[in-house]
Amino acid sequence: MKSNHQFFRYVTGNSKLHLMNSKMKIIWFILLIINFLIIKDIFSLIICLLFLMFIILQSKINIKIYMQNLIRIYPIYIIVFVGSFLINHNILNGFFDVLKTILIIVLFLVLTFTTSLSEIAWGIECVLRPMEKIGISVSNFSLRIAFSIKFISTLFEKFYEVRKSMAYRGLAYGKNKLKSFNRMVIPSINLSYKLSRQTIMAMKLRFYGYSKKRTNYHENKVTKFDKTLVFIDIVLLYVVIWLGWS
């Protein structure tokens, strides 16, 4: 199943999520990730799922695109299920952890579909700026995160390009899956790494990091929608802790 939008790739749009302030969006994202990670009961999971469905609708991106990208990474769900089962020896816990993993991945998709890499880097830098007082280069750290997202997106893109190239050349990748997998993954990693290095060199040519204080050419204003989402995250955090940890 092919998607017109690659994994973790920005989709141009004018939804409220696209127009969110970068700093507020990163705060909202971090709070919601914490919510998903500490869920311990099914009722909290359902509440967070409903909220995430609302967010997906607000992104104005077809739900089929989210589903297509989720299906493409099904091996991750198998790994999570097996790992959870080996640790807890409980099938229900395995399915529960898989559902939490799906929520987290969908949240990452929402963030990357509605936010450009430059805005993600800028938002992270704004949120972590107090850490500069202890000598941490927040600017470089935020840029590394953005490049990591870019690398993952490019890796998936190149993986399917290599797979398609193998099919065009008449190479069967269904008989010996392990050997075929290696043939696809290694070239994909090499191509993604080369593209990442080219991006880094381009940033150096633009003298990125030479200025101690960065500025942003354009930054969306904080709106009531931004504040509302952050407030809902805080309420959800209280609900999740009260239902699952009390």
N, C-alpha and C positions, 0 to 999 in steps of 0.2 A: 504494500500500500504506500503510495507516494504522496507526499505533502508538498504543496507549493511553497511552504515556508519551512526553512531548515530549522533544525533544533537549536534553540537559544539564539535565534537570529531576529533582529529588530524588524518589526512590521510597521510601516508608516501609517499613521492614523491621527485622529483629532478627538479621541474619547477623553473623558475626564481623567482616566488613568494615564494616558499619554501626556496630558497637560499638568500632571502633578508636579509639585516642587520636588527636586531631586533629593534634598535632605529629608523632607517629610516622607518621601516614598521609601527611602532606605530604613528610616526608623520604623515605619509601618511594616516593612518586610521582615526586619529583625524580630520585632515583637511577635509577628504571626508565626515565624519559624520556631520561636521559643514555645509558643502555644502548641504547635503540632508535635514538637519533640517531647513535651511533658504530659501529653494526653495519656490517661490510664483507664478511661471508661468509655463505653460505646456511646453514651448520651452526649458527652463532650465532643466525640468524634463526629457525630451527626450534626451538632450545632456548627462546628468549624467547617464541615462539608457544605452546609447550606450557605454560610457566609462566603466561602470560596466560590460557590456557584454564582452568587450575586456579583462577586468581583469579576468573574469570567464574562458575565453579561455586560458589565460596565466597560470592559475592554473593547467591546464591539468587534471582536474577532470570532469567526465561526467556530462553534464548539467542535466541529469535525476536525479542525486543524489541531486542537489540543488532543483529541482522541488518536489521531494519526501519529502524532509524536510520542504519545504514551505507549502505543502498541509497538513502536519501533524499538523500544528499549526493554522489552519483556524479560530478557535475561537478568536484569537487575532485580526484578521481583522474585525470580526463582532463587537467586543468591540470598536475598533478604529472608525469604521464607525458610530456606534450608538452615541458614545461620541462626535464625530465631528458634527453630525447632530443636537444633542441636544444643542450644543454650538452655531453653526453658522446658524442652520435652513436652510441648503442648501445641497441638495443631491450631487451636483457636488463637493462641498468642502469635503464631506465625502469620495467619491471615490478618490479624490486627496490625501487626508491624508492616505488612505489605500495604495495607490501606493508608497508614501514616506516611509511608514512603511515597505513595502516589500523590497524597496531598502536598507534600514538600516539593515534589517534582513539578506539579501543576503550578505551584506558587512561583517556582523559578521560571517556568515558561511565561507566566503572566508578567513577571518583572522584565524578562529579556525581550518579550514580544512588544512591550509598551515603552521600553526605555532604551535609548541608544547607549553604546558602551561608554562614550564620553560623559554622558549624564550619570551613569552608574558610578564611574570613577569619581566624578565631582561630588556626588551625594555621599559616597563613603568617606571621601576626604573631609567633607564638612562635618560629618558625624564624629569622626575620629580625631579631629583637629586638636582637642585638648591633650592628646598623647604626644604631641610635639614637645611639650614641656619636659618630658622625660627622655628626649633625644631620639624618638622614633620618627623616621621619615614617612609621614603619612601619605605624602604625594606619591612616592614610589610604591608604597604598599597598595594604595588604591589602584594604581596603574597595573600592578601585577595581577590583581583580582580581575580587572577588566580583560587583560590579555589571556588569563586562564579561561574565562568565559568564551573569548574569541577562539581559543585553541580547541575547546570542546565542540563548539559549533562547526569549526572547519574540519575537525576530525570526522564527525558524522557525515558531513558533506562529501569529503574525499573518500570515505569508506564506500558510499553508494556509487560514487563515480568509478572507483576501481572495480566494484562488483559489476556495474553495467559494462565496463570495458572488457571484463573477463567473459561476460555473456556474449558480447559482440564478436569476440575472438573464438567462440565455440568451446571455451573452457568450462567444463561441468564443475560446479561448486557444491553439488548435492551428494556426490558419491562419498568422497572423503572430506567430511565437514571440517575436521581439525586442520588438515593440510590446507584446505581452501581458505579457512579462516585466517591462518597465518599469512597466506598469500595476499589477503585483502588488508589485514590490519597493519602489517609492517610498512607497506608502501603508503598507507593512509597517514600513519604517524610521521613518516619521513616528509611527506608533502606538507602536512600541517606544521611541522617544526620549521621547515624552510620558509613558509609564509609568515610564521611568527617572527622569525629572525629578520625578515625583510621589513616587517612592521616596526620592529625595535630600531633598526637602522634608520628608517624614515623618521622616527621620533628623535633620534639623536641628531639627524641633519637639521631638524627644526629647533634644536637646542632645548629640548624638553628637560626640565629640572635645573636649568642654570639659574633661574629666578627662584629665590627663596619663597616668595609669595605668589601663588597662582591667582589668576582672575578668570572669570567665566564670561564669555561674550554675551550669552543670553541665559537667563534663569527665570523659570516660571514662578509667579508669585504664589505664596501660600494661600489656599482658598479654604472655605468652610468644608468642602468635600475632603480635603487633605486632613484637616483637624478631626473630622468625623471618623474617618477610617482609623486614625491613631487612637482615638477615644474608644472605638469599638474593640480594638486590639487589647486595650487595657482592661475593658470589661470582660472580654473573653478569657484573658489571663486569670482574672479573679474567679470566673465560673469554672474554668478547668481545674484550678487548684482546689476550689471548694468541693467540687464533685468527685475528683479523683484522688485527692491527697488528704482530705479531712477524715 
